[in-house]
Amino acid sequence: MDGGTVVVELPRRLTLDRQASERLTEAFRDAVSRHDVDGVLTLLDVEHPLSAGLHELVDEGVQTAAEHGVTDWAIVAEHASKGVALEREITGVETAVFDDEQDARTQFS
């Protein structure tokens, strides 16, 4: 948590097996339901291509965020194509893609 923003870091070599996905989903649900959250900042640094498991995780996160009143979602990705691919899946909230984390934090706050 960073103010009213949940920060989700998806690092390189992230293994999204069933258990890891469930833990991430539960932690995300916990963060947006227990706090006054209006935004999500995703730090995306996974290898290419984006896995089906990652897409499913994002879909669940979007549904959870919408249920809890999240209005903004920022994505920081080193490769714009990954950020744009993820952005396409995030509907119902204002979404922006950045290539620099500090820019995202400055513009998003």
N, C-alpha and C positions, 0 to 999 in steps of 0.2 A: 504494500500500500504506500502511496505517495500522495498525501492530501486526499482528495476525492477521486484519485485515479488508482486503479489496480494495474500493477506492472507485471506482465507475463513474459518471462524470458524463455525462449525456445532455442537452446544452444546447439552448436555442432555436435554431431554424434549422439543426438537425443534418440533413445530407443523408446518407441511408443508401443510397447507391448500392452496387453490388456490391463495389467496392474498399474503401470505407469500412467496410462490414460485415465484410469479411474481415480488415481490419486490427484492428478492435475485437475480433473473435472471437479472433484470434491473440494479441493483447495480454492478453486475459482468460485464455485458456488458459495462457499463459506465467506469468502472475501466480499462478494457483491451483496450478499444477503445480510451480513452483520454490520456493515458500515454504510455511511452515506456516500455512495459511489455514483459518479456521473460519467466517468470515462474509463477506458481501457487503453493501455499502452503496451503493444506487443513488440518485443525485441526479437526479431526473426533472423536467426543465423544458421538455419539448418541447411544440409546439403541439398543439391538439386538432383532430381526433381522432388517436389513436395509429395510426401507419401499420402496414401489413402487414409491412413490413421491420423495424420495431421489434419486433413480436411474434415474428418469426422469430429475430431476434437474441437476444431474451430466452429463447426456447425452447432455442437452442444453448447459451446461458450456463447455464441450469438443468441441462442434461445434463452439461456440463463440470464444474460445481460439484459435482454429485452424485457424479461419478466420482472426485473428489478430496477427498471427505469434508467438504465445507462443510455446516454444520448450521444456520446462521442467515442470514437475508436481511432487511435493512431497506430500505424505500423512503421517500424524502422527496419529496413532491410538493405543489406549491402548491395544486393542486386535488385534493381527496380522491378524486373519481371516477377520475382518471387513476391514482392510486396503487392504488386498489382493483381497477381493470381489470388492472393489471400484476400485482398480488398473486395474482389468480385463476390466472395462468399458472405461478406458481412453486409447484411441488409437491415434496414429499419433504423439505423443510426448514422450520424454524420461520420464519414470515414476519410482519413488522409494518409498518404504514404510519404515517408521521409527517408533520406539516405543518411541522415545524421541524427544521433540520439539527442544531442543537446538542442538542435533545432526543434525537434519534436517536443521536447519538454518545455522549451520556451514558448512555442506557439500553442501548445496544447493546454498549458496551465492557465 
